[in-house]
Amino acid sequence: MHRENVTPLPHLDPHDLTRASLVQWTGCRAETGVELYRIENGGHCWPRLAKPNASAGNDDPVDGPRFGGCSGDIETAVEVWNFFRQYHGA
């Protein structure tokens, strides 16, 4: 039987309007599972903890209201690395 488990993540950035959660499905074939991060009210950006510094010329045009919100609750690069390092040497 497939089961879905949704775990809300801590809302680390009170200035953004997004909410992040980890969605996990268990009960898949061969003892495998599926995980994804759901970003509610998110736009077209990689969620990240550190926001660009516009005064240093590091502003990101996809962070604006035209493209939706950018979550400050997870660091995408870290989560991608955590995923791939599970399979090192496999």
N, C-alpha and C positions, 0 to 999 in steps of 0.2 A: 504494500500500500504506500502510495506517495504521500508525503506530508510536507507542508510548508510551515516554516517557522520564521517569523519576522521579529527582529530585534532592533528597536530604536537605538540609534547611537547618540551619545551626548551632544547637545547643541553647544558647540564651542565658540561660535561667533554670533553673538546676539544681534549684530548689525545686518546679517543677511536674513532673507525671508525663507530660506530653504530648510528642509529637515532631511536628515540622512538616516537610512536604516539598512541593515544587512538582512537579505532574504536568502534563506537556505531551504533547499528541497532535499529530503532524505528518502530512502527506500527505493532508490534507483537500482538498476541491474548491476551485478558484480560489485556490490557494496560501494558504489560510487555515489556522489552527490553533486548538486549544483548550487553555487552561491553567486549572488550579485548584490551590488550596492544600489539601492533605489534612492534617488535624490528628488524629493518633491519640490516643486516650484523652481527646479534647476533649469539653466539655460545651456548655451553652447560653449562650455568651458570645462577644463579639467578641474574638479574640486581640489582645493589645496589649502593648507593651513596659512601660509604666508601670502598676503596680498601684494600685488605689484606696487611699487613706489612711483607714483606719477611724477613727482618732483624730480626723480632721478632719470626720467625718460623711460621707465619700465612699465608704462601703463598698457593695459591689455584692452583692446577695443571690444572684445566680446564680453567684458564684465559689465558693460552698461545696460540700461533698461531695455535697449533695443533687442538685445539677444537673450534676455532672461537673467535670472540670478545665478551666482556662482557660490557653491557651498564652501564654507570654511570649516567644515566638520571632519573631513578626511583628507589625507594627502595621497592623491592618486598614484604618484610615482612610487611611494612606499608600498602601497597595496599591490601594484603590479609586480614589484620586486618580490614581495612576500609570496605571491602566487607562483612565479617562475622558479624561485629557489627551492620549492618543494620537489622539483623534478631534476635538480642538479645531479648529473651522473646516472640518470635513469636510462 
